[in-house]
Amino acid sequence: MPGTGEPHDPNTGRHRLGPHVVGQRVVVRHLLPDGRATDVLGVCTAWTADSLTVDTDDGPVTVPLADVVTGKPVPPRASVRARVSARDAELHGLVVFPGLDLVEVGDWLVRSDPEPAERLFKRANSCLAMGDPGMPFDDAEAQIRQFYGLRGRPPLVQVERDSDTEAAFAGAGWTPLGEGDTDFLVAPLGSVARLLPSPPEDVRVSEDGPRVLAELLVDGRVGARGRAAYDDDWLGLHALATAPPLRRRGLARQVLAELLDWGAVRGARTLWLHVETDNAPARAFYDALGFRAHHGCRYLTPGS
């Protein structure tokens, strides 16, 4: 009978489920109180001695283990994020740098920060050369050189790594900058938030329109900080850092929780960030939170 903890059917309990499937997408067939069987599909978020919980499109569903008939992990659902082009994903980053000088060369976007507050960020001072320039390559390259020449800046392009566009620039004598190769990572905000602690109380938040700075205070001083920018339900994360003496205390995760909470209130659903390919600790940190590579970027500069 329902609620007794005993199976309704001798076939219940024959499945490939267990605590190991927490965090995985699963399909679970279970019995209803009237004896009929039904299926739930989603991510398993909890497993206890008596039940499992599946986060479905309609919300969480808790199923008594005694009522499980069959179940197994299934492949992750194809992500809408994976179908977004590299160019469109990168365009969400424009909000990070307000006040840029921008010139379109077909799909390409030549960018320059006329009044950098700090250093010259590569993403704000390079041509986003992704998509179709709408003209012969030589003409598009000449426009890039002219744009930066008029501003006294060295020409720089950001391309999708190992793309035909990178090959075209290489054929014209452009070479990798030698630093700054990055992976563009994405993750669902909700999935990452479930792996983080509650937003801390001792945090200082400074907003600037669609941008925010969160600083976690430790003994009255900034122990960790991070920035985020919101654009069309995408939340970009950057400049997440912890003071060296305070590392390995979970402070970065607390700052990240605050940034995600700020973004969720505004309707963000997708997280993105750039991480340099040679930054193994940062990549391991984000991999553990469920971030996955969408595409890779490389910066090129004209040869001498």
FIPA-951976 format. One record per residue: x, y, z of N, C-alpha, C in turn; residue in one letter. Coordinates in steps of 0.1 Angstrom, whole numbers, plus 2048, in hexadecimal, padded with zeros to 3 digits. Each point is the difference from the previous one (the first is absolute). Layout:
// FIPA-951976
XYZXYZXYZA ...
END
This chain:
// FIPA-951976
8097F48007F780C80080980C800M 7FB80C7FA80780C80080480480EP 80C80580280480580D8067F5809G 7FF7F37FD8057F680980E7FE7FET 8068057F580E7FD7FD8037F37F9G 7F57F97FE8017F37F87FD8027F2E 8067F97F77FD8027F17F27FC7FDP 7FA8077F77F37FC7FB8017F47F7H 80B7FE7FA8027F67F680D7F9801D 8017F37FE80C7F880180B8057F7P 7FD8087F680A8057F780780D805N 7FA80680A80680D80580E7FD805T 80980A7FF80D7FF80580A7FA7F6G 7FB7FC7F48097FB7F680480C7F7R 80C80680380480C7F980F802802H 80580A7F880E80380180280E806R 7F980280B80080D8078077FE80DL 80480B80680680080D80680E803G 80680280B80680D8048098067F5P 8067F67F880A8057F67F98087F5H 7F38007FE7FA8077F57FC80E804V 80280480C7FE80E8048088097F7V 7F980A7FA8078097F67FF7FB7F2G 7FB7F47FD7FE7FB7F37F18017FBQ 7FF8007F37F27FF7FB7FC7F2800R 7F47FD8057FB7F38017F17FF7FBV 7FC7F47FD7F27FD7FE7FC7F580BV 7F58038067FB7F780B7F27FC7FEV 7FD7F37FF7F27FC8007FD7FB80ER 7F48068057FC7FD80D7F17FE801H 7FB7FA80A7F27FD8027F980B807L 7F48037FC7F780A8067F87F980BL 7F98078087F87FA80B7F57F77FAP 7FB8027F47F67F87FB8057F37F8D 80E7FF8018067F47FA8058027F2G 7FC80B7F98058037F380F804801R 8077FE7F480E80480080180D7F7A 80980980480380C7F980F802800T 8048097F780F8037FE80280F804D 80C80280680580D80280E8017FAV 80380C7FA80C8027F880680D805L 80C80080480780C80480D7FD807G 80580A80780D7FE8077FD7FC80FV 8077F58047FF7FB80E80780A809C 7F980680980780A8098017FB80ET 7FA7F58048027FB80D7FD7F1801A 8077F98097FD7F28028027FE80FW 7F57FB8068007FC80F7FE7F2802T 7FF7FB80C7FD7F28037F37FC7FBA 7F68097FF7F27FD7FC7FB8057F3D 80780A7FA7FB8067F480B8067F8S 7FB8047F48098087F77F880C7FBL 80780A7FC7F980C7FA8068037F3T 7F68027F68048037F37FB80E7FCV 8098097FB7FC80D7FC7FC8007F2D 7F28017FD7FB7FF7F37FD80E7FBT 7FB8007F37FC80D7FA7F5807808D 7F87F88077F480580780380280FD 80D7FE80480380180E8057F3806G 80580080D8057F48067F57F6803P 8047F37FE7F77F58038077F6809V 7FB7FD80C8067F78097F97F27FFT 8077F67FE7FB7F37FE8057F680BV 7F77FA8088047F68098087F47F9P 80B7FC8068087F67F97F87F37FFL 7F77FD8097F87F48007F68007F4A 7FE80C7FA7F78017F58078007F2D 80D7FF8008088017F47FF7F27F9V 7FC8007F37FF7F37F980D7FE7F8V 80380A7F880D8007F880580E800T 80D8017FC80680D7FE80E7FF7FCG 80580A7F980E8007FB80480E7FDK 80D80380080580C7FB7FE8017F1P 7FE80C7FB7FE8027F180980C7FCV 8038007F380980B7FB7FA80E803P 80980A8037FB80D8027F88057F5P 7F68088027F88067F680980A7F8R 7FE8007F38088097F87FD80F804A 80A8078037FF80D8067FD80B7F5S 7F68098027FE80B7F780D8087FFV 80780180B80D8087FF8097FB7F6R 8017F27FE8097FB7F77FD8037F1A 7F38057FE7FC8037F280380F7FDR 80480880A80380E7FE80E8017FAV 8018087F680D8017F980A807809S 80D7FD7FD80B8068087FE810800A 7FD8057F47FF80F7FF7F5805809R 7F47FA8007F58048088037FF80ED 8077F58048037FF80E80A80B805A 80A8037F780980A8047FA80E801E 7F58027F87FA80D8007FA80480EL 7FD7F58087FB80380D80A807809H 80D8007FB80B80680880180F7FEG 7F98057F680080F7FE7FC80880CL 7F77FA8087FA80880C80B80180AV 80A7F880080B80180A80880D7FFV 8018057F380880C7FE7F780B7FAF 7FA8088087F880B7FA80980B7FAP 7FA8077F680680B7FA80B7FD7F5G 7FF7F47FB80A7FC7F57FD8077F3L 80B8037F97FF8047F27FE7F37F8D 7F57FF7F87FD7F47F97FE8037F1L 8067F87F77FE8017F27FD7F27FBV 7F57FF7F87FD7F37FA8067FF7F3E 8067F47FE8067FC7F37F87F37FCV 7F58017FA7F77F57FF7FC7FB80DG 8027F28037FE7FB80D80B80380AD 80B8047FB80B8038097FE80D807W 80580180C7FE80B80880E805806L 80480C7FB80C8068047FE80880DV 8087FE80A7FD80580D80C808806R 7FD80B80780B8088067FA80780CS 8077FF80B7FC80780C80880D801D 7F980B7FE80680D7FF80680580DP 7FA7FC80B80480580D8017F480AE 80A7F87FE8007F480980380480EP 7F87FB80980180380F80D7F9806A 8037F57FA80C7F88068097FE7F4E 8027F37FD8097FD7F57F87FF7F3R 8067FD7F57F97FE7F37FC7F17FFL 7F47FD8037FB7F27FF7FF7FC7F1F 8057F47FD8017FB7F37F28007FAK 7F67FB8077F27FF7FB7FA80D7FCR 80580B8077FA80D7FD8088077F6A 80C7FB7FC8098077F68057F77F5N 7F67F87FB8047F77F57F37FF7F7S 8037FB7F47F57FE7F77FA7F2802C 7F37FF8037FA7F38017FD7FB7F2L 80A7F87FB7FF7FB7F27FA7F3800A 7F38008017F87F48007F48027F7M 7FD7F77F77F58027F68068057F3G 7F78067F88048047F280380F800D 80C8047FC80280E7FF7F98087F5P 7F97F87F77F88077F68088067F5G 80D7FD7FF8098067F680C7F77FEM 8088027F680C7F87FF80980180DP 8067F580380880080C80B80B801F 8078037F580A80A8007FA80E803D 7F48027FB7FA80D8037FC80280FD 7FB7F48057FC80180E80D801809A 80A7FA7FC80D80180880580E800E 7FF8067F480580E7FF7F880A808A 7F27FD8027F88098088047FE80FQ 8047F48048047FE80E80D808803I 8097FF7F780D8078017FE80F801R 7F78057F77FD80E8007FA80580DQ 7F67F88057F980480C80A80280CF 8087F680280980180B80C80A7FDY 8048017F480A80A7FD7FB80E803G 7F48047FD7FA80D80380080380FL 8007F58087FE80280F80E7FD807R 80A7FE7F880D7FE8068017F3808G 7F87F67FC8007F38078057F57F7R 8077F68058047F57F87F47F87FBP 8007FC7F37F57F77FB8007F3808P 7F47FB8037FE7F48077F27FA7FCL 8007F37FD7F37F97FD7FE7F580AV 7F37FD8037FC7F58087F97F67F6Q 8057F47FF7FA7F77F77FC7F3807V 7F77F87FA7FD7F380680C7F77FDE 8057FA80A80C7F87FF7FE7F47F6R 80A7FF7F78017F57F67F58027F5D 7FB80C7FE7F68037F68068037F3S 7F78017F68058047F280480F801D 7FA80880880480E80180E801806T 8037F880A80E80080580A7FC7F5E 7FC7F67F88097FC7F580280B7F6A 7F58087FE80180B7F680A80A805A 7FF80480D80980A80680E7FA800F 8027F380380D7FB8008068017F2A 7F87FD7F68058017F280480F7FCG 7FA80A80880480E7FD80B804809A 8067F780780C8038087FD80380FG 7F37FF8047FD80380E8047F3809W 80580380C8047F58097FA80180DT 7FF7F58077FA80080E80880A809P 7F880780880680980980A7FA80AL 7FD7F38038097F98097FB7FF80EG 7F58068027FA80080D7F18037FFE 7F87FB8097F28038007F77F77F9G 8057F47FB7F77F67FA7F67FC80BD 7F38017FD7F67FD80A7F67F67FBT 7F97FA8097F47F87FE7F4808805D 7F58017F87F48068037F77F5807F 7FE80280D7F87F58077F2805803L 7F77F68007F28038037FA7F6809V 7F68048087F97F78097F2806803A 7F77F78037F380580580180680EP 7FB80C80280180780D7FA7F780BL 7F47FA7FE7FA7F980A8087F4805G 8077F97F78077F480380D804808S 80680B7FD80C8058077FC80580EV 7F58078017FB80680C7FE7F580BA 7FB7F47FB7FD7F580A80D7FB806R 80B8027FA80D7FB80580880A809L 7FA80C80180680B8087FA80280DL 80780680A7F980480C7F680B7FFP 7F980380A7F780C80080980C7FFS 7FA80B7F980880C7FF80480580EP 80C80580280580480D7F980D804P 80180280D7FA80D80580B80B800E 80C7FD80280A80A8018068037F2D 7F88057F78048027F37FC80E7FCV 8098077F97FD80E7FB7FD7FF7F1R 7F58057FC7FC8007F27FF80E7FAV 8068027F580080D7F97FB7FD7F2S 7F48077FD7FA7FE7F380280C7F6E 8017FD7F480280A7F57F87FB7F4D 7F38038017F77FB7F57FF7F1800G 8047FA7F48007F27FF80C7F9805P 80980780780C7FB80580180180FR 8077F78078017FF80E80D7FC805V 80580580B80C7FC8077FC7FB80DL 8047F48047FD7FA80D80E7FE807A 80180580D80C7FF8087FC7FA80DE 8077F58037FE7F980D80A80580AL 7FA80580B80980680A8047F580BL 80D8008038057F780A80880980AV 7FB80180C80680880A80180F7FCD 7F68047F97FF80E7FB8088037F3G 8067F67FB8088027F37FA7F77F5R 8038047F47FB7F87F48087F37FFV 7F97F58038077F37FF7FE7F97F2G 7F58037F97FE7FB7F37F68097F9A 8018007F37F78097F87FE7FA7F2R 7F58057FA7FD7FB7F27F680A7FAG 8008007F37F78087F87F77F87F7R 7F58067FD7F67F97F77F980B7F8A 7FB7FC7F47F98097F77F47F87FAA 7F58068007F37FA7FB7FD8057F2Y 7FC7F77F77FC8037F37F77F67FAD 7F38037FF7F67F77F98007F2805D 7FF7FF80D7FF7F380880D7F9801D 80B8067FB80E7FA80280780880AW 8077FA80A80880680A80E7FD7FEL 80880A7FD80F7FE7FE80780280DG 8097F780380880180C80E8037FCL 80780980880E8037FD80680680DH 80E80080080880680A7FD7FA80EA 7FD7F38017FE7F980C80D7FD806L 80380580C80D7FF8067FF80080FA 80A7F880780080080E80E804805T 80180880A80D8048068087F4803A 80D8007FB8087F48028017FA80EP 80080880B8017F980D7F37F9804P 7F58037F87F37FB8047FB7F57F7L 8087FB7F77FC7F67F67FD7F3807R 7F87F87F97FC7F28047F780180DR 7F980B8017F680180B7F28017FBR 7FE7FE7F37F38017FA7FA80E7FEG 80980A8017FB80E7FE7FB8037F2L 8077FA7F67FC8027F27F27FB7FEA 7FD7F48067F37FA7FE7F5809806R 80480780B7F68098077FD80C7F7Q 80B8067FA7FE80B7F77F87FC7F4V 8037F47FB7F97FB7F47F17FF804L 7FD7FB80B7F27FE8057F980E800A 80780A8047FA80E8007FD8057F2E 80A7FD7F77FE8057F37F57F97F9L 7FF7F38027F57F87FA7F3804805L 7FF80380D7F38058067FC80D7FAD 80A8097FE7FE80D7FA7FA7FE7F1W 8077F77F97FB7FE7F27F37F97FFG 7FD7F680A7F37F97FF7F480A802A 8028098097F680A8037FC8087F3V 80A8017F77FE8087F37FB7F77F5R 7FF7F38027FB7F77F680B7F87F9G 80C80080580B7F97F97FE7F1801A 8037F97F67FE7F180080D7F97FBR 8098077F980C7FA7FA80C808806T 80A7F980480C80680580B7FE7F5L 80980A7FF80B7FE7F780C807806W 80C7FC7FB80C80680480B7FC7F7L 80B80780080C7FC7F980A7FB80AH 8077F57FD80B7FC80980C7FD7F7V 80B80480480C7FE7F78047F1801E 8047FB7F48027F27FF80B7FA809T 80A80980480B7FB8087FD80380FD 7F48048037FC80280F7F97F3805N 8087F68037FB7F38047F780180DA 80580780A7F780180C7F38067FEP 7FF80B7F87F38067FD7F77F77F8A 8067F97F67F87F77F87FB7F4808R 8087FB80A7FB7F58087F4805809A 80280D8057F58068087F38017F9F 8008047F47F48027F87FB7F37FBY 8097F67FC7FB7F37FC7F87F980BD 80580280C7F97FA80C7F2805802A 7FE80D7FB7F38068017F77FD7F4L 8057F97F77F77FC7F48028097F4G 80A8098008028087F48067F77F5F 7FD8027F38057F97F580480A7F5R 80A7FC7F88058087F67F68017F4A 7FE80D7FC7F78027F58098027F3H 80B8088018098027F580D805806H 80A8007F880D80580480480D7F8G 80780980780480D7F980F801800C 8058077F680E8037FF80280F7FBR 80A80780480380D7FC80B8007F6Y 7FF8077F580A8017F680580E7FEL 80C8027FC80680D7FE8087FF7F3T 80180B7F88078007F380F7FC803P 8057F87F780F7FD80180880D7FDG 80D7FF80380880C7FE8048017F1S 
END
